[in-house]
């Protein structure tokens, strides 16, 4: 059981609410929650995250990443391209637009996840992860021009994704988005672990 939340503070992009609710044991509890003020009507997702795979002849497939300064952390981060869903957009349209703005690449949507939560202990923020293929042999993708000044595009080979991220972490002070690292761990489990022979137990 949850009572209507009470707004504690509100800014242009974020607000802080206090929610009073009754837990399964019957105890009344209070929870502080951050919420975006930008969620559009008729949508459950605040934004999109984009797993963009750059495919080029005679090159390894690469994941298109972005490096940018994030004030809440006070440092640079390595993330998937991402952004908020604008009015009248669905996840697919928002992903193609955000990818073009942040990286300059034009991609084609392959699949979209259901609405997923990001940090449910802190916020009600939600996202849909969109898988996008980029034909790197197309003229507009050979020398892409990004529209955001303070975002650095980084290409990491798909077959060495986690290894390359670990190398970046050793070389510089940077924070890696959890979704990015989990994707890397998943790639290792899917493509390399099955090839390892199990240790025979005596």
Secondary structure, DSSP 4 states (H G I P E B T S, - for coil): -BPPPEEEEE-SSEEEEEEEEE-TTS-EEEEEEEEES-PPTT-S-SEEEEEEEEE-TTS--EEEEEEEEETTTTEEEEEEEEEEPPTT--HHHHHHHHHHHHH----EEEEE---EES-TTTB--EEEEEEEEEETTSHHHHS---S-TT-EEEEEEGGGHHHHHHHHHHHS-EEE-HHHHHHHHHHHHHHTGGGSPPPPP-
